[in-house]
Amino acid sequence: MADSRDIILRCYAYRAGSTFRGECIDLDLLVERDSLPDVVRALSEAVVGYVDTANEQGWVDQLIPRPSPVSRRLKYHWLTFPPRFRRFLGGLVETDHIVSLSDGHASVA
């Protein structure tokens, strides 16, 4: 039977000028696209690709988590706290990707 476990990864998306950026602060991943749905999809694909590769190579314990630089983690915490101020920030989308590792592959919930 294959080892199976869930990992919660903190990710978010925001407007950056005329584009959108999506970041996963627990894997140091950053994507940029023209629309919010595109950036969310690209970030999900990047997360799954990263986790799949780490899992296939047997490097999960060494590469997950791989925290972003302090400045980007601070930005995440600043933008997500406190919740009552989110309406003033505009364009922020928070997501916690729950990545399931099973049978050598990752899936995002």
N, CA, C and O of each residue as an XYZ file, in Angstrom:
436
protein
N       0.838     -1.180      0.000
C       0.000      0.000      0.000
C       0.881      1.241      0.000
O       1.856      1.307      0.749
N       0.546      2.234     -0.840
C       1.332      3.454     -0.963
C       1.102      4.375      0.226
O       0.021      4.410      0.813
N       2.158      5.124      0.566
C       2.058      6.128      1.620
C       1.169      7.261      1.114
O       1.322      7.705     -0.024
N       0.249      7.728      1.940
C      -0.645      8.811      1.551
C      -0.729      9.817      2.686
O      -0.908      9.442      3.845
N      -0.599     11.105      2.350
C      -0.744     12.150      3.352
C      -1.186     13.444      2.684
O      -0.973     13.645      1.488
N      -1.805     14.320      3.473
C      -2.251     15.614      2.992
C      -1.317     16.694      3.502
O      -0.832     16.635      4.632
N      -1.073     17.680      2.652
C      -0.232     18.816      2.998
C      -1.030     20.072      2.684
O      -1.539     20.216      1.572
N      -1.146     20.979      3.641
C      -1.839     22.240      3.400
C      -0.797     23.288      3.025
O       0.153     23.527      3.771
N      -0.984     23.909      1.860
C      -0.067     24.919      1.352
C      -0.793     26.256      1.254
O      -1.892     26.325      0.703
N      -0.193     27.310      1.779
C      -0.810     28.637      1.758
C      -0.474     29.352      0.464
O       0.689     29.602      0.149
N      -1.533     29.678     -0.282
C      -1.395     30.342     -1.563
C      -2.393     31.489     -1.648
O      -3.418     31.485     -0.967
N      -2.085     32.459     -2.482
C      -3.004     33.572     -2.684
C      -2.735     34.207     -4.035
O      -1.685     33.987     -4.640
N      -3.696     34.999     -4.503
C      -3.577     35.701     -5.775
C      -3.980     37.150     -5.555
O      -4.801     37.456     -4.689
N      -3.390     38.042     -6.351
C      -3.672     39.463     -6.216
C      -3.382     40.170     -7.531
O      -2.637     39.673     -8.376
N      -3.989     41.340     -7.683
C      -3.761     42.162     -8.863
C      -2.418     42.867     -8.695
O      -2.100     43.383     -7.623
N      -1.636     42.879     -9.778
C      -0.348     43.575     -9.801
C      -0.301     44.410    -11.082
O       0.174     43.954    -12.122
N      -0.796     45.623    -10.984
C      -0.889     46.464    -12.177
C      -1.978     45.941    -13.095
O      -3.134     45.823    -12.688
N      -1.618     45.628    -14.326
C      -2.614     45.136    -15.281
C      -2.675     43.609    -15.334
O      -3.430     43.048    -16.129
N      -1.894     42.937    -14.499
C      -1.897     41.478    -14.482
C      -2.255     40.980    -13.083
O      -2.488     41.763    -12.162
N      -2.291     39.672    -12.956
C      -2.535     39.038    -11.664
C      -1.344     38.151    -11.345
O      -0.734     37.556    -12.233
N      -1.025     38.075    -10.064
C       0.035     37.188     -9.594
C      -0.556     36.203     -8.611
O      -1.459     36.534     -7.844
N      -0.041     35.002     -8.644
C      -0.410     33.977     -7.686
C       0.858     33.462     -7.034
O       1.855     33.207     -7.710
N       0.816     33.311     -5.719
C       1.996     32.856     -4.988
C       1.636     31.729     -4.045
O       0.563     31.725     -3.441
N       2.534     30.782     -3.924
C       2.465     29.756     -2.895
C       3.660     30.003     -1.999
O       4.799     29.728     -2.376
N       3.392     30.530     -0.794
C       4.500     30.909      0.083
C       5.170     29.705      0.741
O       6.259     29.832      1.301
N       4.537     28.554      0.677
C       5.123     27.357      1.280
C       5.994     26.569      0.313
O       6.705     25.652      0.726
N       5.945     26.922     -0.991
C       6.796     26.253     -1.980
C       7.641     27.238     -2.778
O       8.376     26.836     -3.680
N       7.540     28.526     -2.454
C       8.270     29.568     -3.171
C       7.966     29.525     -4.669
O       8.873     29.541     -5.502
N       6.671     29.469     -4.995
C       6.227     29.482     -6.381
C       5.503     30.785     -6.664
O       4.746     31.271     -5.824
N       5.728     31.354     -7.841
C       5.087     32.593     -8.251
C       4.719     32.476     -9.721
O       5.557     32.106    -10.543
N       3.466     32.789    -10.058
C       3.018     32.802    -11.447
C       2.356     34.143    -11.726
O       1.868     34.808    -10.812
N       2.343     34.533    -12.994
C       1.701     35.781    -13.389
C       0.919     35.536    -14.672
O       1.441     34.953    -15.623
N      -0.326     35.979    -14.696
C      -1.200     35.805    -15.853
C      -2.075     37.052    -16.020
O      -2.073     37.947    -15.175
N      -2.826     37.089    -17.138
C      -3.664     38.249    -17.452
C      -4.996     38.274    -16.725
O      -5.616     39.332    -16.625
N      -5.452     37.142    -16.215
C      -6.751     37.107    -15.537
C      -6.641     36.302    -14.247
O      -5.743     35.477    -14.083
N      -7.565     36.559    -13.346
C      -7.576     35.846    -12.071
C      -7.803     34.342    -12.257
O      -7.079     33.546    -11.657
N      -8.790     33.923    -13.072
C      -8.952     32.474    -13.263
C      -7.701     31.808    -13.851
O      -7.355     30.686    -13.480
N      -7.028     32.512    -14.772
C      -5.814     31.945    -15.369
C      -4.685     31.814    -14.347
O      -3.940     30.834    -14.366
N      -4.558     32.803    -13.451
C      -3.486     32.731    -12.464
C      -3.770     31.644    -11.430
O      -2.845     30.968    -10.980
N      -5.027     31.467    -11.049
C      -5.379     30.406    -10.099
C      -5.110     29.040    -10.725
O      -4.570     28.149    -10.070
N      -5.485     28.876    -11.992
C      -5.234     27.607    -12.691
C      -3.730     27.349    -12.831
O      -3.271     26.232    -12.592
N      -2.963     28.368    -13.215
C      -1.521     28.205    -13.396
C      -0.830     27.895    -12.073
O       0.098     27.088    -12.030
N      -1.279     28.531    -10.999
C      -0.675     28.257     -9.696
C      -0.989     26.835     -9.237
O      -0.122     26.152     -8.693
N      -2.214     26.393     -9.453
C      -2.578     25.015     -9.104
C      -1.717     24.021     -9.876
O      -1.237     23.037     -9.313
N      -1.523     24.286    -11.180
C      -0.689     23.407    -11.997
C       0.764     23.428    -11.523
O       1.425     22.390    -11.509
N       1.265     24.603    -11.135
C       2.639     24.712    -10.650
C       2.820     23.950     -9.339
O       3.830     23.279     -9.132
N       1.825     24.064     -8.459
C       1.886     23.353     -7.178
C       1.911     21.848     -7.412
O       2.753     21.147     -6.852
N       1.001     21.352     -8.231
C       0.935     19.913     -8.496
C       2.222     19.440     -9.173
O       2.763     18.396     -8.808
N       2.712     20.193    -10.149
C       3.949     19.810    -10.827
C       5.134     19.745     -9.884
O       5.934     18.811     -9.944
N       5.246     20.737     -9.012
C       6.344     20.773     -8.047
C       6.262     19.586     -7.082
O       7.244     18.881     -6.853
N       5.077     19.390     -6.529
C       4.905     18.307     -5.552
C       5.092     16.948     -6.221
O       5.723     16.062     -5.645
N       4.553     16.772     -7.424
C       4.746     15.508     -8.142
C       6.225     15.217     -8.351
O       6.681     14.099     -8.111
N       6.973     16.219     -8.799
C       8.395     16.026     -9.060
C       9.147     15.693     -7.776
O       9.958     14.766     -7.751
N       8.880     16.447     -6.711
C       9.534     16.163     -5.427
C       9.196     14.758     -4.949
O      10.060     14.047     -4.436
N       7.946     14.361     -5.117
C       7.502     13.037     -4.682
C       8.133     11.930     -5.523
O       8.593     10.926     -4.979
N       8.159     12.106     -6.847
C       8.730     11.097     -7.737
C      10.226     10.901     -7.482
O      10.739      9.789     -7.606
N      10.927     11.986     -7.123
C      12.365     11.917     -6.877
C      12.700     11.484     -5.451
O      13.864     11.252     -5.125
N      11.670     11.377     -4.599
C      11.909     10.997     -3.218
C      12.444     12.140     -2.361
O      13.105     11.910     -1.349
N      12.155     13.367     -2.771
C      12.682     14.546     -2.090
C      11.629     15.325     -1.317
O      11.857     16.490     -0.991
N      10.490     14.726     -1.015
C       9.409     15.441     -0.335
C       9.885     16.031      0.985
O       9.621     17.199      1.270
N      10.576     15.248      1.783
C      11.019     15.739      3.092
C      12.029     16.875      2.973
O      12.107     17.718      3.867
N      12.799     16.915      1.894
C      13.795     17.971      1.717
C      13.217     19.226      1.060
O      13.686     20.331      1.332
N      12.206     19.072      0.201
C      11.710     20.201     -0.597
C      10.323     20.705     -0.221
O       9.864     21.700     -0.782
N       9.655     20.053      0.701
C       8.325     20.504      1.109
C       8.302     20.561      2.621
O       8.408     19.518      3.266
N       8.169     21.713      3.203
C       8.009     23.014      2.560
C       9.346     23.590      2.101
O      10.416     23.181      2.550
N       9.240     24.557      1.190
C      10.372     25.364      0.716
C       9.885     26.805      0.791
O       9.400     27.347     -0.202
N      10.011     27.428      1.954
C       9.410     28.739      2.186
C       9.927     29.828      1.244
O      11.099     29.850      0.868
N       9.020     30.724      0.879
C       9.381     31.915      0.115
C      10.272     32.812      0.957
O      10.373     32.628      2.170
N      10.922     33.787      0.319
C      11.695     34.760      1.095
C      10.803     35.466      2.130
O       9.590     35.578      1.949
N      11.417     35.927      3.190
C      10.685     36.554      4.287
C       9.799     37.692      3.786
O       8.668     37.834      4.251
N      10.281     38.492      2.863
C       9.487     39.635      2.388
C       8.170     39.190      1.757
O       7.146     39.847      1.943
N       8.183     38.084      1.014
C       6.945     37.606      0.388
C       6.033     36.950      1.403
O       4.813     37.051      1.279
N       6.591     36.272      2.415
C       5.750     35.706      3.471
C       5.119     36.803      4.308
O       3.961     36.688      4.710
N       5.865     37.866      4.574
C       5.300     38.996      5.305
C       4.168     39.652      4.522
O       3.160     40.052      5.104
N       4.330     39.764      3.202
C       3.273     40.328      2.364
C       2.007     39.489      2.472
O       0.913     40.034      2.617
N       2.143     38.179      2.403
C       0.993     37.283      2.542
C       0.292     37.542      3.874
O      -0.925     37.723      3.910
N       1.044     37.559      4.953
C       0.439     37.751      6.273
C      -0.174     39.135      6.417
O      -1.220     39.287      7.049
N       0.462     40.142      5.841
C      -0.090     41.498      5.886
C      -1.419     41.557      5.140
O      -2.380     42.152      5.628
N      -1.479     40.946      3.963
C      -2.695     41.004      3.146
C      -3.822     40.129      3.686
O      -4.990     40.366      3.376
N      -3.495     39.146      4.469
C      -4.542     38.235      4.955
C      -4.936     38.477      6.402
O      -5.771     37.749      6.939
N      -4.353     39.487      7.046
C      -4.690     39.767      8.440
C      -4.881     41.248      8.624
O      -4.087     42.022      8.088
N      -5.866     41.680      9.334
C      -7.038     40.952      9.819
C      -8.110     40.890      8.737
O      -8.163     41.764      7.871
N      -8.945     39.892      8.773
C      -9.937     39.674      7.724
C     -10.880     40.859      7.493
O     -11.313     41.084      6.363
N     -11.198     41.606      8.530
C     -12.169     42.686      8.343
C     -11.635     43.793      7.445
O     -12.417     44.619      6.974
N     -10.327     43.838      7.193
C      -9.760     44.859      6.318
C      -9.607     44.399      4.867
O      -9.137     45.165      4.026
N      -9.991     43.180      4.569
C      -9.837     42.659      3.200
C     -10.573     43.499      2.178
O     -10.100     43.660      1.053
N     -11.727     44.039      2.551
C     -12.508     44.814      1.577
C     -11.751     46.044      1.110
O     -12.036     46.553      0.027
N     -10.801     46.537      1.882
C     -10.010     47.698      1.492
C      -8.859     47.320      0.560
O      -8.284     48.183     -0.102
N      -8.532     46.059      0.511
C      -7.385     45.626     -0.277
C      -7.735     45.388     -1.732
O      -6.908     45.630     -2.611
N      -8.944     44.919     -2.003
C      -9.409     44.702     -3.365
C      -8.586     43.694     -4.148
O      -7.359     43.786     -4.181
N      -9.235     42.754     -4.765
C      -8.591     41.825     -5.661
C      -7.828     40.683     -5.017
O      -7.175     39.910     -5.718
N      -7.894     40.558     -3.707
C      -7.159     39.496     -3.027
C      -7.991     38.227     -2.989
O      -9.170     38.259     -2.635
N      -7.388     37.129     -3.347
C      -8.039     35.832     -3.261
C      -7.120     34.928     -2.458
O      -5.957     34.744     -2.817
N      -7.631     34.368     -1.380
C      -6.845     33.442     -0.570
C      -7.267     32.019     -0.909
O      -8.451     31.730     -1.087
N      -6.295     31.151     -0.993
C      -6.615     29.747     -1.155
C      -5.631     28.931     -0.343
O      -4.445     29.257     -0.283
N      -6.103     27.905      0.262
C      -5.224     26.916      0.871
C      -5.340     25.682      0.000
O      -6.382     25.027     -0.022
N      -4.273     25.363     -0.717
C      -4.278     24.160     -1.530
C      -4.035     22.977     -0.599
O      -3.058     22.953      0.150
N      -4.914     22.019     -0.654
C      -4.682     20.779      0.084
C      -4.178     19.772     -0.929
O      -4.924     19.322     -1.799
N      -2.926     19.428     -0.812
C      -2.285     18.540     -1.767
C      -2.245     17.147     -1.165
O      -1.704     16.949     -0.077
N      -2.816     16.188     -1.867
C      -2.792     14.808     -1.416
C      -1.712     14.051     -2.177
O      -1.706     14.032     -3.408
N      -0.810     13.435     -1.445
C       0.224     12.604     -2.049
C      -0.215     11.158     -1.928
O      -0.402     10.643     -0.826
N      -0.377     10.514     -3.062
C      -0.802      9.130     -3.048
C      -0.333      8.447     -4.316
O      -0.429      9.023     -5.400
N       0.166      7.242     -4.202
C       0.615      6.455     -5.355
C       1.615      7.207     -6.222
O       1.628      7.038     -7.441
N       2.454      8.038     -5.604
C       3.486      8.722     -6.356
C       3.032      9.953     -7.097
O       3.809     10.511     -7.872
N       1.808     10.405     -6.896
C       1.295     11.583     -7.597
C       0.600     12.515     -6.617
O       0.135     12.104     -5.555
N       0.545     13.789     -7.010
C      -0.108     14.793     -6.181
C      -1.418     15.194     -6.824
O      -1.552     15.197     -8.048
N      -2.390     15.533     -5.979
C      -3.632     16.113     -6.477
C      -4.001     17.250     -5.550
O      -3.763     17.193     -4.344
N      -4.595     18.300     -6.138
C      -4.978     19.488     -5.372
C      -6.465     19.456     -5.125
O      -7.260     19.263     -6.046
N      -6.842     19.649     -3.854
C      -8.256     19.720     -3.518
C      -8.678     21.157     -3.396
O      -9.843     21.437     -3.115
